[in-house]
Amino acid sequence: MKRRAIYPGTFDPVTYGHLDIIQRSAKLVDELIVGVLTNIGKTPLFSPEERVAMLKDAVKDIENVKVMAFDGLLIEFAKKQKASFVVRGLRAVTDFEYELQLSLTNRVLSSEVDTIFLTTSLKYAYLSSSTVKEVAAFGGDISKFVPKKVAKKIEERYSKKKNNQIT
Ligand code: ADP
């Protein structure tokens, strides 16, 4: 049987930190499914379709990685995809509490799906989608945080927002 894992997240947008987790976890399994969450509380900068498209482009050279949108319960998505692992990344203690709670809840919902935590690479330990958006909103250089094409999309989005505010 294939060893399959889901790496779920909002990915609004994908950063080098996410891509590092994807590259490393893809080596541990036969197939890695990056699950893009569509039902999130806050309004995202990018639509699910845009987030999926950016991810697909960023992982196109990694053979065993698939990108899919999903909504509803992660455990249900994992079962449907016949995945027995969930991958999550840990940056700091602040991630830990939330991640522990999430993985324990998922364990109660289904004992068949286990969570694997990968610690961040030191060079991406500070990186999050929200920081990238904050820097971009103030016109800062985000080329060290996200792939070139993603940076272009973010910059376009913020310049559009700015123009809408002026007119
Ligand atoms: P969520 O809204 O589910 O936290 P994110 O897109 O913010 O979704 O993150 C998805 C996963 O990637 C989470 O497990 C998060 O901790 C992890 N992650 C995000 N950025 C990094 C990073 N720089 N290094 C390691 N893991 C990260």
Backbone and ligand atoms as CSV (ligand in chain L), in Angstrom:
chain,resi,resn,atom,element,x,y,z
A,1,MET,N,N,0.831,-1.210,0.000
A,1,MET,CA,C,0.000,0.000,0.000
A,1,MET,C,C,0.870,1.267,0.000
A,2,LYS,N,N,0.416,2.266,-0.724
A,2,LYS,CA,C,1.183,3.512,-0.814
A,2,LYS,C,C,1.169,4.273,0.508
A,3,ARG,N,N,2.325,4.820,0.858
A,3,ARG,CA,C,2.395,5.651,2.058
A,3,ARG,C,C,2.084,7.093,1.624
A,4,ARG,N,N,0.926,7.564,2.096
A,4,ARG,CA,C,0.435,8.859,1.608
A,4,ARG,C,C,0.243,9.827,2.776
A,5,ALA,N,N,0.622,11.094,2.566
A,5,ALA,CA,C,0.445,12.098,3.621
A,5,ALA,C,C,-0.237,13.343,3.064
A,6,ILE,N,N,-0.921,14.039,3.972
A,6,ILE,CA,C,-1.543,15.324,3.613
A,6,ILE,C,C,-0.780,16.430,4.326
A,7,TYR,N,N,-0.435,17.477,3.613
A,7,TYR,CA,C,0.128,18.671,4.252
A,7,TYR,C,C,-0.921,19.776,4.096
A,8,PRO,N,N,-1.717,20.002,5.156
A,8,PRO,CA,C,-2.802,20.978,5.030
A,8,PRO,C,C,-2.376,22.378,5.457
A,9,GLY,N,N,-3.045,23.364,4.914
A,9,GLY,CA,C,-2.761,24.730,5.341
A,9,GLY,C,C,-3.585,25.718,4.553
A,10,THR,N,N,-3.418,26.976,4.923
A,10,THR,CA,C,-4.132,28.040,4.226
A,10,THR,C,C,-3.339,28.471,2.989
A,11,PHE,N,N,-2.027,28.526,3.140
A,11,PHE,CA,C,-1.119,28.869,2.035
A,11,PHE,C,C,-1.559,30.165,1.345
A,12,ASP,N,N,-1.699,31.207,2.139
A,12,ASP,CA,C,-2.205,32.490,1.614
A,12,ASP,C,C,-1.144,33.578,1.725
A,13,PRO,N,N,-0.115,33.548,0.935
A,13,PRO,CA,C,0.248,32.589,-0.113
A,13,PRO,C,C,1.358,31.650,0.359
A,14,VAL,N,N,1.747,30.728,-0.541
A,14,VAL,CA,C,2.841,29.799,-0.238
A,14,VAL,C,C,4.157,30.578,-0.069
A,15,THR,N,N,4.952,30.158,0.927
A,15,THR,CA,C,6.251,30.808,1.182
A,15,THR,C,C,7.369,29.771,1.039
A,16,TYR,N,N,8.616,30.236,1.094
A,16,TYR,CA,C,9.752,29.300,1.065
A,16,TYR,C,C,9.732,28.379,2.287
A,17,GLY,N,N,9.115,28.841,3.383
A,17,GLY,CA,C,8.998,27.999,4.580
A,17,GLY,C,C,8.119,26.784,4.298
A,18,HIS,N,N,6.973,27.013,3.633
A,18,HIS,CA,C,6.091,25.902,3.240
A,18,HIS,C,C,6.817,24.972,2.273
A,19,LEU,N,N,7.493,25.571,1.302
A,19,LEU,CA,C,8.142,24.748,0.264
A,19,LEU,C,C,9.234,23.862,0.856
A,20,ASP,N,N,9.892,24.373,1.885
A,20,ASP,CA,C,10.922,23.590,2.566
A,20,ASP,C,C,10.281,22.368,3.242
A,21,ILE,N,N,9.143,22.576,3.893
A,21,ILE,CA,C,8.429,21.453,4.540
A,21,ILE,C,C,7.958,20.461,3.464
A,22,ILE,N,N,7.485,20.969,2.357
A,22,ILE,CA,C,7.003,20.094,1.269
A,22,ILE,C,C,8.150,19.235,0.730
A,23,GLN,N,N,9.288,19.879,0.432
A,23,GLN,CA,C,10.423,19.128,-0.113
A,23,GLN,C,C,10.887,18.037,0.843
A,24,ARG,N,N,10.973,18.399,2.123
A,24,ARG,CA,C,11.487,17.426,3.097
A,24,ARG,C,C,10.494,16.313,3.372
A,25,SER,N,N,9.204,16.639,3.466
A,25,SER,CA,C,8.248,15.570,3.779
A,25,SER,C,C,7.969,14.684,2.568
A,26,ALA,N,N,8.125,15.232,1.364
A,26,ALA,CA,C,7.907,14.409,0.155
A,26,ALA,C,C,8.888,13.239,0.103
A,27,LYS,N,N,10.036,13.418,0.748
A,27,LYS,CA,C,11.048,12.344,0.764
A,27,LYS,C,C,10.659,11.208,1.711
A,28,LEU,N,N,9.740,11.489,2.611
A,28,LEU,CA,C,9.373,10.489,3.624
A,28,LEU,C,C,8.223,9.578,3.180
A,29,VAL,N,N,7.514,9.985,2.139
A,29,VAL,CA,C,6.305,9.248,1.737
A,29,VAL,C,C,6.315,8.953,0.238
A,30,ASP,N,N,5.380,8.081,-0.181
A,30,ASP,CA,C,5.257,7.813,-1.617
A,30,ASP,C,C,4.547,8.966,-2.313
A,31,GLU,N,N,3.509,9.474,-1.626
A,31,GLU,CA,C,2.776,10.591,-2.218
A,31,GLU,C,C,2.426,11.628,-1.154
A,32,LEU,N,N,2.675,12.893,-1.491
A,32,LEU,CA,C,2.315,13.974,-0.578
A,32,LEU,C,C,1.219,14.817,-1.239
A,33,ILE,N,N,0.125,14.973,-0.518
A,33,ILE,CA,C,-0.957,15.816,-1.034
A,33,ILE,C,C,-0.976,17.114,-0.244
A,34,VAL,N,N,-0.735,18.212,-0.930
A,34,VAL,CA,C,-0.827,19.506,-0.262
A,34,VAL,C,C,-2.291,19.917,-0.315
A,35,GLY,N,N,-2.910,20.046,0.851
A,35,GLY,CA,C,-4.337,20.354,0.927
A,35,GLY,C,C,-4.547,21.821,1.240
A,36,VAL,N,N,-5.175,22.524,0.306
A,36,VAL,CA,C,-5.399,23.955,0.490
A,36,VAL,C,C,-6.799,24.165,1.061
A,37,LEU,N,N,-6.823,24.700,2.267
A,37,LEU,CA,C,-8.074,24.869,2.994
A,37,LEU,C,C,-8.899,26.011,2.405
A,38,THR,N,N,-10.146,25.730,2.052
A,38,THR,CA,C,-10.959,26.785,1.444
A,38,THR,C,C,-11.884,27.455,2.463
A,39,ASN,N,N,-12.277,26.721,3.506
A,39,ASN,CA,C,-13.217,27.305,4.474
A,39,ASN,C,C,-12.495,27.917,5.674
A,40,ILE,N,N,-11.867,29.046,5.449
A,40,ILE,CA,C,-11.153,29.661,6.570
A,40,ILE,C,C,-11.920,30.860,7.093
A,41,GLY,N,N,-11.731,31.134,8.384
A,41,GLY,CA,C,-12.460,32.202,9.046
A,41,GLY,C,C,-12.206,33.568,8.445
A,42,LYS,N,N,-10.933,33.947,8.412
A,42,LYS,CA,C,-10.609,35.296,7.910
A,42,LYS,C,C,-10.614,35.331,6.383
A,43,THR,N,N,-10.818,36.550,5.852
A,43,THR,CA,C,-10.820,36.688,4.402
A,43,THR,C,C,-9.393,36.595,3.879
A,44,PRO,N,N,-9.125,35.652,2.998
A,44,PRO,CA,C,-7.767,35.520,2.496
A,44,PRO,C,C,-7.438,36.565,1.419
A,45,LEU,N,N,-6.146,36.767,1.189
A,45,LEU,CA,C,-5.742,37.699,0.126
A,45,LEU,C,C,-6.015,37.055,-1.229
A,46,PHE,N,N,-5.833,35.735,-1.306
A,46,PHE,CA,C,-6.003,35.024,-2.572
A,46,PHE,C,C,-7.130,33.993,-2.470
A,47,SER,N,N,-7.829,33.804,-3.585
A,47,SER,CA,C,-8.912,32.815,-3.631
A,47,SER,C,C,-8.298,31.408,-3.565
A,48,PRO,N,N,-9.108,30.395,-3.223
A,48,PRO,CA,C,-8.577,29.026,-3.202
A,48,PRO,C,C,-7.931,28.650,-4.544
A,49,GLU,N,N,-8.575,29.051,-5.649
A,49,GLU,CA,C,-8.042,28.710,-6.978
A,49,GLU,C,C,-6.666,29.335,-7.179
A,50,GLU,N,N,-6.518,30.587,-6.738
A,50,GLU,CA,C,-5.223,31.266,-6.894
A,50,GLU,C,C,-4.163,30.602,-6.029
A,51,ARG,N,N,-4.553,30.249,-4.788
A,51,ARG,CA,C,-3.584,29.615,-3.875
A,51,ARG,C,C,-3.143,28.259,-4.410
A,52,VAL,N,N,-4.105,27.508,-4.958
A,52,VAL,CA,C,-3.773,26.194,-5.541
A,52,VAL,C,C,-2.844,26.383,-6.744
A,53,ALA,N,N,-3.164,27.342,-7.615
A,53,ALA,CA,C,-2.364,27.552,-8.824
A,53,ALA,C,C,-0.923,27.940,-8.474
A,54,MET,N,N,-0.759,28.809,-7.474
A,54,MET,CA,C,0.591,29.235,-7.079
A,54,MET,C,C,1.385,28.053,-6.531
A,55,LEU,N,N,0.706,27.222,-5.731
A,55,LEU,CA,C,1.368,26.038,-5.159
A,55,LEU,C,C,1.744,25.042,-6.249
A,56,LYS,N,N,0.802,24.800,-7.155
A,56,LYS,CA,C,1.055,23.831,-8.232
A,56,LYS,C,C,2.304,24.231,-9.011
A,57,ASP,N,N,2.394,25.518,-9.298
A,57,ASP,CA,C,3.548,25.979,-10.058
A,57,ASP,C,C,4.839,25.814,-9.242
A,58,ALA,N,N,4.748,26.093,-7.948
A,58,ALA,CA,C,5.951,26.035,-7.101
A,58,ALA,C,C,6.453,24.604,-6.883
A,59,VAL,N,N,5.560,23.606,-6.988
A,59,VAL,CA,C,5.983,22.218,-6.709
A,59,VAL,C,C,6.041,21.357,-7.980
A,60,LYS,N,N,5.935,22.019,-9.130
A,60,LYS,CA,C,5.804,21.230,-10.369
A,60,LYS,C,C,6.983,20.273,-10.633
A,61,ASP,N,N,8.137,20.571,-10.060
A,61,ASP,CA,C,9.300,19.704,-10.299
A,61,ASP,C,C,9.436,18.576,-9.282
A,62,ILE,N,N,8.566,18.533,-8.288
A,62,ILE,CA,C,8.645,17.439,-7.316
A,62,ILE,C,C,7.606,16.389,-7.726
A,63,GLU,N,N,8.123,15.250,-8.137
A,63,GLU,CA,C,7.281,14.226,-8.775
A,63,GLU,C,C,6.106,13.722,-7.935
A,64,ASN,N,N,6.338,13.484,-6.653
A,64,ASN,CA,C,5.300,12.814,-5.854
A,64,ASN,C,C,4.430,13.777,-5.046
A,65,VAL,N,N,4.344,15.021,-5.499
A,65,VAL,CA,C,3.510,16.000,-4.774
A,65,VAL,C,C,2.305,16.415,-5.620
A,66,LYS,N,N,1.133,16.361,-4.992
A,66,LYS,CA,C,-0.110,16.769,-5.639
A,66,LYS,C,C,-0.712,17.924,-4.847
A,67,VAL,N,N,-1.384,18.842,-5.488
A,67,VAL,CA,C,-2.020,19.955,-4.764
A,67,VAL,C,C,-3.528,19.886,-4.982
A,68,MET,N,N,-4.280,19.958,-3.891
A,68,MET,CA,C,-5.739,19.891,-3.994
A,68,MET,C,C,-6.382,20.870,-3.020
A,69,ALA,N,N,-7.530,21.414,-3.394
A,69,ALA,CA,C,-8.290,22.250,-2.453
A,69,ALA,C,C,-9.203,21.334,-1.652
A,70,PHE,N,N,-9.487,21.704,-0.413
A,70,PHE,CA,C,-10.473,20.939,0.350
A,70,PHE,C,C,-11.173,21.843,1.348
A,71,ASP,N,N,-12.391,21.418,1.731
A,71,ASP,CA,C,-13.032,22.128,2.832
A,71,ASP,C,C,-13.594,21.093,3.801
A,72,GLY,N,N,-14.042,21.563,4.941
A,72,GLY,CA,C,-14.556,20.629,5.939
A,72,GLY,C,C,-13.441,20.061,6.784
A,73,LEU,N,N,-13.720,18.904,7.365
A,73,LEU,CA,C,-12.780,18.318,8.323
A,73,LEU,C,C,-11.557,17.704,7.648
A,74,LEU,N,N,-10.400,18.037,8.200
A,74,LEU,CA,C,-9.149,17.498,7.672
A,74,LEU,C,C,-9.148,15.968,7.697
A,75,ILE,N,N,-9.644,15.411,8.789
A,75,ILE,CA,C,-9.648,13.955,8.941
A,75,ILE,C,C,-10.475,13.276,7.846
A,76,GLU,N,N,-11.580,13.905,7.485
A,76,GLU,CA,C,-12.423,13.344,6.414
A,76,GLU,C,C,-11.683,13.385,5.081
A,77,PHE,N,N,-10.996,14.501,4.852
A,77,PHE,CA,C,-10.217,14.650,3.613
A,77,PHE,C,C,-9.107,13.596,3.565
A,78,ALA,N,N,-8.434,13.410,4.699
A,78,ALA,CA,C,-7.344,12.419,4.765
A,78,ALA,C,C,-7.876,11.017,4.474
A,79,LYS,N,N,-9.026,10.692,5.050
A,79,LYS,CA,C,-9.607,9.356,4.839
A,79,LYS,C,C,-9.973,9.160,3.370
A,80,LYS,N,N,-10.581,10.190,2.800
A,80,LYS,CA,C,-11.017,10.122,1.403
A,80,LYS,C,C,-9.820,9.910,0.468
A,81,GLN,N,N,-8.717,10.547,0.818
A,81,GLN,CA,C,-7.515,10.434,-0.023
A,81,GLN,C,C,-6.669,9.216,0.358
A,82,LYS,N,N,-7.151,8.425,1.294
A,82,LYS,CA,C,-6.423,7.247,1.791
A,82,LYS,C,C,-5.026,7.626,2.306
A,83,ALA,N,N,-4.981,8.720,3.044
A,83,ALA,CA,C,-3.712,9.167,3.623
A,83,ALA,C,C,-3.663,8.761,5.090
A,84,SER,N,N,-2.517,8.262,5.530
A,84,SER,CA,C,-2.445,7.873,6.945
A,84,SER,C,C,-1.641,8.854,7.788
A,85,PHE,N,N,-1.099,9.899,7.139
A,85,PHE,CA,C,-0.330,10.889,7.891
A,85,PHE,C,C,-0.755,12.303,7.541
A,86,VAL,N,N,-0.631,13.170,8.549
A,86,VAL,CA,C,-0.802,14.603,8.335
A,86,VAL,C,C,0.542,15.228,8.661
A,87,VAL,N,N,1.032,16.098,7.796
A,87,VAL,CA,C,2.309,16.775,8.045
A,87,VAL,C,C,2.030,18.201,8.483
A,88,ARG,N,N,2.716,18.642,9.530
A,88,ARG,CA,C,2.628,20.047,9.938
A,88,ARG,C,C,4.037,20.544,10.241
A,89,GLY,N,N,4.226,21.835,10.098
A,89,GLY,CA,C,5.536,22.431,10.364
A,89,GLY,C,C,5.518,23.151,11.696
A,90,LEU,N,N,6.626,23.093,12.398
A,90,LEU,CA,C,6.727,23.801,13.688
A,90,LEU,C,C,7.836,24.837,13.615
A,91,ARG,N,N,7.461,26.067,13.935
A,91,ARG,CA,C,8.461,27.135,13.942
A,91,ARG,C,C,8.892,27.482,15.360
A,92,ALA,N,N,7.916,27.745,16.201
A,92,ALA,CA,C,8.245,28.221,17.544
A,92,ALA,C,C,7.285,27.633,18.551
A,93,VAL,N,N,7.525,27.935,19.802
A,93,VAL,CA,C,6.652,27.450,20.884
A,93,VAL,C,C,5.213,27.872,20.626
A,94,THR,N,N,5.078,29.052,20.033
A,94,THR,CA,C,3.729,29.568,19.761
A,94,THR,C,C,2.970,28.635,18.814
A,95,ASP,N,N,3.655,28.014,17.854
A,95,ASP,CA,C,2.995,27.042,16.972
A,95,ASP,C,C,2.612,25.799,17.756
A,96,PHE,N,N,3.467,25.439,18.709
A,96,PHE,CA,C,3.349,24.136,19.355
A,96,PHE,C,C,2.002,23.899,20.032
A,97,GLU,N,N,1.566,24.881,20.815
A,97,GLU,CA,C,0.325,24.684,21.574
A,97,GLU,C,C,-0.863,24.417,20.660
A,98,TYR,N,N,-0.964,25.238,19.624
A,98,TYR,CA,C,-2.062,25.097,18.671
A,98,TYR,C,C,-1.962,23.761,17.930
A,99,GLU,N,N,-0.753,23.441,17.505
A,99,GLU,CA,C,-0.544,22.209,16.724
A,99,GLU,C,C,-0.812,20.958,17.557
A,100,LEU,N,N,-0.416,21.007,18.819
A,100,LEU,CA,C,-0.639,19.858,19.702
A,100,LEU,C,C,-2.139,19.618,19.874
A,101,GLN,N,N,-2.852,20.714,20.111
A,101,GLN,CA,C,-4.301,20.642,20.296
A,101,GLN,C,C,-4.984,20.083,19.051
A,102,LEU,N,N,-4.554,20.590,17.902
A,102,LEU,CA,C,-5.118,20.154,16.623
A,102,LEU,C,C,-4.859,18.670,16.388
A,103,SER,N,N,-3.629,18.243,16.644
A,103,SER,CA,C,-3.301,16.848,16.348
A,103,SER,C,C,-3.990,15.897,17.323
A,104,LEU,N,N,-4.147,16.342,18.582
A,104,LEU,CA,C,-4.854,15.497,19.547
A,104,LEU,C,C,-6.339,15.391,19.198
A,105,THR,N,N,-6.914,16.508,18.766
A,105,THR,CA,C,-8.321,16.484,18.355
A,105,THR,C,C,-8.495,15.525,17.177
A,106,ASN,N,N,-7.585,15.620,16.223
A,106,ASN,CA,C,-7.677,14.737,15.061
A,106,ASN,C,C,-7.504,13.268,15.460
A,107,ARG,N,N,-6.675,13.034,16.469
A,107,ARG,CA,C,-6.457,11.666,16.945
A,107,ARG,C,C,-7.735,11.105,17.553
A,108,VAL,N,N,-8.472,11.977,18.268
A,108,VAL,CA,C,-9.735,11.532,18.855
A,108,VAL,C,C,-10.751,11.242,17.744
A,109,LEU,N,N,-10.729,12.106,16.710
A,109,LEU,CA,C,-11.676,11.912,15.608
A,109,LEU,C,C,-11.356,10.658,14.802
A,110,SER,N,N,-10.066,10.385,14.647
A,110,SER,CA,C,-9.663,9.164,13.938
A,110,SER,C,C,-8.304,8.699,14.422
A,111,SER,N,N,-8.264,7.464,14.917
A,111,SER,CA,C,-6.993,6.952,15.427
A,111,SER,C,C,-6.124,6.416,14.293
A,112,GLU,N,N,-6.682,6.419,13.073
A,112,GLU,CA,C,-5.912,5.866,11.947
A,112,GLU,C,C,-4.978,6.885,11.302
A,113,VAL,N,N,-5.186,8.163,11.632
A,113,VAL,CA,C,-4.365,9.205,11.000
A,113,VAL,C,C,-3.419,9.808,12.040
A,114,ASP,N,N,-2.129,9.744,11.756
A,114,ASP,CA,C,-1.134,10.275,12.685
A,114,ASP,C,C,-0.518,11.565,12.158
A,115,THR,N,N,-0.122,12.454,13.072
A,115,THR,CA,C,0.491,13.718,12.633
A,115,THR,C,C,2.007,13.637,12.740
A,116,ILE,N,N,2.678,14.063,11.679
A,116,ILE,CA,C,4.142,14.139,11.697
A,116,ILE,C,C,4.524,15.612,11.750
A,117,PHE,N,N,5.364,15.986,12.715
A,117,PHE,CA,C,5.816,17.382,12.802
A,117,PHE,C,C,7.232,17.502,12.278
A,118,LEU,N,N,7.431,18.439,11.390
A,118,LEU,CA,C,8.787,18.730,10.943
A,118,LEU,C,C,9.179,20.091,11.493
A,119,THR,N,N,10.369,20.155,12.086
A,119,THR,CA,C,10.803,21.465,12.571
A,119,THR,C,C,11.276,22.289,11.384
A,120,THR,N,N,11.026,23.552,11.464
A,120,THR,CA,C,11.411,24.473,10.390
A,120,THR,C,C,12.920,24.457,10.174
A,121,SER,N,N,13.324,24.783,8.955
A,121,SER,CA,C,14.751,25.010,8.729
A,121,SER,C,C,15.065,26.355,9.357
A,122,LEU,N,N,16.230,26.441,9.981
A,122,LEU,CA,C,16.577,27.679,10.705
A,122,LEU,C,C,16.395,28.930,9.857
A,123,LYS,N,N,16.736,28.818,8.576
A,123,LYS,CA,C,16.682,30.042,7.766
A,123,LYS,C,C,15.252,30.504,7.478
A,124,TYR,N,N,14.260,29.624,7.749
A,124,TYR,CA,C,12.879,30.041,7.521
A,124,TYR,C,C,12.066,30.144,8.813
A,125,ALA,N,N,12.747,30.060,9.934
A,125,ALA,CA,C,12.057,29.994,11.223
A,125,ALA,C,C,11.158,31.211,11.480
A,126,TYR,N,N,11.505,32.334,10.909
A,126,TYR,CA,C,10.764,33.577,11.166
A,126,TYR,C,C,9.624,33.783,10.175
A,127,LEU,N,N,9.569,32.929,9.153
A,127,LEU,CA,C,8.734,33.228,7.993
A,127,LEU,C,C,7.282,32.743,8.114
A,128,SER,N,N,6.349,33.632,7.804
A,128,SER,CA,C,4.935,33.228,7.759
A,128,SER,C,C,4.242,34.023,6.655
A,129,SER,N,N,3.131,33.480,6.173
A,129,SER,CA,C,2.390,34.167,5.104
A,129,SER,C,C,1.973,35.563,5.557
A,130,SER,N,N,1.574,35.685,6.828
A,130,SER,CA,C,1.110,37.009,7.261
A,130,SER,C,C,2.230,38.041,7.309
A,131,THR,N,N,3.446,37.615,7.705
A,131,THR,CA,C,4.560,38.572,7.698
A,131,THR,C,C,4.835,39.035,6.268
A,132,VAL,N,N,4.813,38.071,5.342
A,132,VAL,CA,C,5.090,38.412,3.941
A,132,VAL,C,C,4.078,39.453,3.457
A,133,LYS,N,N,2.804,39.243,3.824
A,133,LYS,CA,C,1.758,40.173,3.381
A,133,LYS,C,C,1.947,41.555,4.007
A,134,GLU,N,N,2.375,41.556,5.263
A,134,GLU,CA,C,2.592,42.847,5.930
A,134,GLU,C,C,3.706,43.633,5.253
A,135,VAL,N,N,4.819,42.929,4.965
A,135,VAL,CA,C,5.948,43.593,4.307
A,135,VAL,C,C,5.504,44.120,2.939
A,136,ALA,N,N,4.772,43.262,2.201
A,136,ALA,CA,C,4.334,43.656,0.854
A,136,ALA,C,C,3.366,44.837,0.905
A,137,ALA,N,N,2.512,44.868,1.913
A,137,ALA,CA,C,1.522,45.945,2.020
A,137,ALA,C,C,2.200,47.306,2.149
A,138,PHE,N,N,3.410,47.300,2.737
A,138,PHE,CA,C,4.137,48.570,2.891
A,138,PHE,C,C,5.220,48.744,1.830
A,139,GLY,N,N,5.122,47.945,0.771
A,139,GLY,CA,C,6.022,48.114,-0.363
A,139,GLY,C,C,7.418,47.551,-0.159
A,140,GLY,N,N,7.603,46.673,0.843
A,140,GLY,CA,C,8.925,46.089,1.095
A,140,GLY,C,C,9.275,44.981,0.108
A,141,ASP,N,N,10.558,44.610,0.108
A,141,ASP,CA,C,11.058,43.577,-0.808
A,141,ASP,C,C,10.762,42.183,-0.236
A,142,ILE,N,N,9.978,41.392,-0.963
A,142,ILE,CA,C,9.603,40.060,-0.447
A,142,ILE,C,C,10.280,38.926,-1.225
A,143,SER,N,N,11.276,39.280,-2.036
A,143,SER,CA,C,11.889,38.263,-2.909
A,143,SER,C,C,12.616,37.158,-2.141
A,144,LYS,N,N,12.978,37.421,-0.891
A,144,LYS,CA,C,13.683,36.390,-0.119
A,144,LYS,C,C,12.693,35.442,0.574
A,145,PHE,N,N,11.416,35.748,0.511
A,145,PHE,CA,C,10.418,34.985,1.267
A,145,PHE,C,C,9.572,34.027,0.425
A,146,VAL,N,N,9.361,34.407,-0.833
A,146,VAL,CA,C,8.459,33.626,-1.696
A,146,VAL,C,C,9.046,33.505,-3.106
A,147,PRO,N,N,8.628,32.474,-3.887
A,147,PRO,CA,C,9.107,32.364,-5.269
A,147,PRO,C,C,8.750,33.613,-6.078
A,148,LYS,N,N,9.535,33.841,-7.121
A,148,LYS,CA,C,9.405,35.048,-7.945
A,148,LYS,C,C,7.967,35.307,-8.416
A,149,LYS,N,N,7.344,34.246,-8.975
A,149,LYS,CA,C,5.986,34.420,-9.525
A,149,LYS,C,C,4.981,34.775,-8.432
A,150,VAL,N,N,5.187,34.207,-7.246
A,150,VAL,CA,C,4.285,34.497,-6.126
A,150,VAL,C,C,4.476,35.945,-5.698
A,151,ALA,N,N,5.729,36.388,-5.638
A,151,ALA,CA,C,6.025,37.772,-5.253
A,151,ALA,C,C,5.317,38.739,-6.207
A,152,LYS,N,N,5.365,38.394,-7.496
A,152,LYS,CA,C,4.743,39.264,-8.502
A,152,LYS,C,C,3.225,39.353,-8.245
A,153,LYS,N,N,2.605,38.211,-7.972
A,153,LYS,CA,C,1.150,38.198,-7.723
A,153,LYS,C,C,0.782,39.018,-6.481
A,154,ILE,N,N,1.616,38.884,-5.445
A,154,ILE,CA,C,1.320,39.633,-4.208
A,154,ILE,C,C,1.446,41.131,-4.481
A,155,GLU,N,N,2.526,41.496,-5.166
A,155,GLU,CA,C,2.743,42.919,-5.439
A,155,GLU,C,C,1.604,43.488,-6.287
A,156,GLU,N,N,1.178,42.713,-7.275
A,156,GLU,CA,C,0.055,43.155,-8.124
A,156,GLU,C,C,-1.201,43.367,-7.279
A,157,ARG,N,N,-1.446,42.417,-6.372
A,157,ARG,CA,C,-2.649,42.479,-5.539
A,157,ARG,C,C,-2.645,43.741,-4.674
A,158,TYR,N,N,-1.485,44.055,-4.095
A,158,TYR,CA,C,-1.430,45.230,-3.226
A,158,TYR,C,C,-1.463,46.536,-4.012
A,159,SER,N,N,-0.887,46.543,-5.219
A,159,SER,CA,C,-0.938,47.802,-5.965
A,159,SER,C,C,-2.373,48.045,-6.440
A,160,LYS,N,N,-3.100,46.967,-6.743
A,160,LYS,CA,C,-4.512,47.086,-7.116
A,160,LYS,C,C,-5.322,47.647,-5.936
A,161,LYS,N,N,-5.043,47.104,-4.754
A,161,LYS,CA,C,-5.763,47.564,-3.551
A,161,LYS,C,C,-5.534,49.050,-3.333
A,162,LYS,N,N,-4.265,49.451,-3.516
A,162,LYS,CA,C,-3.880,50.837,-3.295
A,162,LYS,C,C,-4.613,51.746,-4.281
A,163,ASN,N,N,-4.628,51.317,-5.567
A,163,ASN,CA,C,-5.306,52.104,-6.588
A,163,ASN,C,C,-6.793,52.229,-6.298
A,164,ASN,N,N,-7.380,51.122,-5.817
A,164,ASN,CA,C,-8.812,51.164,-5.482
A,164,ASN,C,C,-9.105,52.139,-4.362
A,165,GLN,N,N,-8.128,52.257,-3.435
A,165,GLN,CA,C,-8.318,53.171,-2.314
A,165,GLN,C,C,-8.257,54.622,-2.776
A,166,ILE,N,N,-7.384,54.881,-3.764
A,166,ILE,CA,C,-7.189,56.249,-4.221
A,166,ILE,C,C,-8.414,56.714,-5.032
A,167,THR,N,N,-8.878,55.809,-5.929
A,167,THR,CA,C,-9.991,56.233,-6.797
A,167,THR,C,C,-11.349,56.085,-6.102
L,1,ADP,P1,P,-2.542,27.286,8.840
L,1,ADP,O1,O,-3.480,28.435,8.657
L,1,ADP,O2,O,-3.191,25.933,8.823
L,1,ADP,O3,O,-1.550,27.453,9.973
L,1,ADP,P2,P,-0.399,27.965,7.063
L,1,ADP,O4,O,-0.475,28.090,5.588
L,1,ADP,O5,O,-0.118,29.216,7.832
L,1,ADP,O6,O,-1.745,27.288,7.486
L,1,ADP,O7,O,0.677,26.871,7.466
L,1,ADP,C1,C,0.579,25.522,7.107
L,1,ADP,C2,C,1.597,24.730,7.892
L,1,ADP,O8,O,2.912,25.122,7.541
L,1,ADP,C3,C,1.509,24.884,9.418
L,1,ADP,O9,O,1.796,23.636,10.006
L,1,ADP,C4,C,2.609,25.878,9.731
L,1,ADP,O10,O,3.098,25.723,11.054
L,1,ADP,C5,C,3.644,25.472,8.693
L,1,ADP,N1,N,4.581,26.552,8.369
L,1,ADP,C6,C,4.282,27.777,7.898
L,1,ADP,N2,N,5.402,28.514,7.714
L,1,ADP,C7,C,6.440,27.719,8.074
L,1,ADP,C8,C,7.874,27.885,8.164
L,1,ADP,N3,N,8.443,29.048,7.844
L,1,ADP,N4,N,8.611,26.836,8.598
L,1,ADP,C9,C,8.012,25.687,8.957
L,1,ADP,N5,N,6.686,25.461,8.910
L,1,ADP,C10,C,5.913,26.455,8.495
